[in-house]
Amino acid sequence: MKKFVFTLQALLNYKLTLERVQKADLSVAEAALRALLEEDRRLDEAFEESTRSLEKALESGYAVIERLREHDAYFIYIREEKERLSVEIEKAEAERDRLREILVRTMKEIKTYNKLRREQYERYLKEVAAEEEKAISDLVSFRAGSN
């Protein structure tokens, strides 16, 4: 009896390896996006802290003009950083989405190859069953003929 061999096994193996690589790439892209979002969150917190500090200075009346200048310069810096981060976040999200689409396509191909493999295996089982049935039939007819 012959052993089952999936005719597209090499291609399936390649796609499985490709899937692992693509998952790793997607993981790296997601980590980069998380880092950018965390940086954006830290900038928001820094702005809030600066605003609270300015409010305290205004309440105390101590060095109000100096604190206003510092806050204004810091606010401009934070706004520019958030604008820069916004562009980077959009790029990171687009890259993540692109990698996700590639991975989904590969996973669909793998699913298709696995379905083909199952179909080939079912045909193989039918062929094996037919060969066994023929062998049994030949054995029965040989015994019947020799009696």
C-alpha positions in Angstrom: 0.0 0.0 0.0 1.4 3.4 -1.0 1.9 6.1 1.6 -0.2 9.4 1.4 1.8 12.3 0.0 0.2 15.7 -0.4 1.3 17.0 -3.7 1.5 20.6 -2.5 3.2 19.9 0.8 6.3 21.9 -0.1 4.1 25.0 -0.9 2.1 24.5 2.3 5.3 24.3 4.3 6.6 27.5 2.7 3.3 29.3 3.5 3.4 28.1 7.1 6.9 29.5 7.4 5.8 32.7 5.7 2.9 33.0 8.2 5.2 32.7 11.2 7.5 35.5 9.7 4.5 37.7 8.9 3.1 37.2 12.4 6.5 38.3 13.8 6.5 41.3 11.5 3.0 42.2 12.6 4.0 41.9 16.2 6.9 44.3 15.7 4.7 46.8 13.9 2.1 46.6 16.7 4.8 47.1 19.3 6.1 50.2 17.4 2.5 51.6 17.3 2.0 51.0 21.0 5.3 52.8 21.7 4.1 55.8 19.7 0.8 55.8 21.4 2.5 55.6 24.8 4.7 58.6 23.8 1.6 60.5 22.8 0.0 59.7 26.1 3.1 60.9 28.0 3.0 64.2 26.1 -0.7 64.6 27.1 0.3 64.0 30.7 3.2 66.4 30.5 0.9 69.1 29.1 -1.6 68.5 31.9 1.2 68.8 34.5 2.4 72.0 32.9 -1.1 73.4 32.9 -1.5 72.6 36.6 1.8 74.2 37.3 0.8 77.3 35.4 -2.5 77.4 37.3 -0.7 77.2 40.6 1.6 80.0 39.6 -1.3 82.2 38.5 -3.1 81.6 41.8 0.0 82.5 43.8 0.8 85.5 41.6 4.5 84.7 41.8 6.5 85.2 38.5 3.3 85.1 36.4 4.9 86.5 33.2 7.9 84.2 33.4 5.6 81.2 33.9 3.4 82.2 31.0 6.4 82.4 28.7 7.6 79.0 29.8 4.2 77.5 29.4 3.7 79.0 26.0 7.1 77.7 24.8 6.4 74.3 26.3 2.9 74.3 24.8 4.3 75.0 21.3 6.9 72.2 21.8 4.2 69.7 22.8 1.9 70.7 20.0 4.7 70.3 17.4 5.6 66.9 19.0 2.0 65.8 18.9 1.7 66.8 15.3 4.9 64.9 14.4 3.6 61.9 16.5 0.2 62.0 14.7 1.9 61.6 11.4 4.1 58.8 12.7 1.1 57.1 14.3 -0.9 57.3 11.0 2.1 55.7 9.2 2.4 53.0 11.9 -1.3 52.2 11.7 -1.1 52.0 7.9 1.9 49.7 8.1 0.1 47.5 10.8 -3.0 47.3 8.6 -0.9 46.5 5.5 0.9 43.7 7.4 -2.4 42.4 8.8 -3.9 42.2 5.3 -0.9 40.3 4.0 -1.1 37.9 7.0 -4.8 37.4 6.4 -4.2 36.6 2.7 -1.5 34.1 3.7 -3.8 32.5 6.3 -6.5 32.1 3.7 -4.1 30.4 1.3 -3.0 28.1 4.1 -6.7 27.3 4.8 -7.2 26.5 1.1 -4.1 24.3 1.0 -5.3 22.4 4.1 -8.7 21.9 2.4 -7.0 20.6 -0.7 -4.9 18.3 1.5 -8.0 16.9 3.2 -9.6 16.3 -0.2 -6.5 14.6 -1.5 -6.4 12.5 1.7 -10.1 11.5 1.3 -9.4 10.4 -2.3 -6.3 8.5 -1.0 -8.5 6.7 1.6 -11.1 5.8 -1.1 -8.3 4.5 -3.4 -6.8 2.4 -0.5 -10.3 1.1 0.3 -10.9 0.2 -3.3 -7.4 -1.5 -3.5 -8.2 -3.5 -0.4 -11.6 -4.4 -1.7 -10.0 -5.6 -5.0 -7.4 -7.6 -3.1 -10.0 -9.2 -0.9 -12.1 -9.9 -4.0 -9.1 -11.4 -5.8 -8.3 -13.5 -2.8 -11.9 -14.8 -2.5 -12.1 -15.6 -6.2 -8.7 -17.3 -6.1 -9.8 -19.5 -3.2 -13.1 -20.2 -4.9 -11.3 -21.1 -8.1 -8.9 -23.4 -6.4 -11.6 -25.5 -4.7 
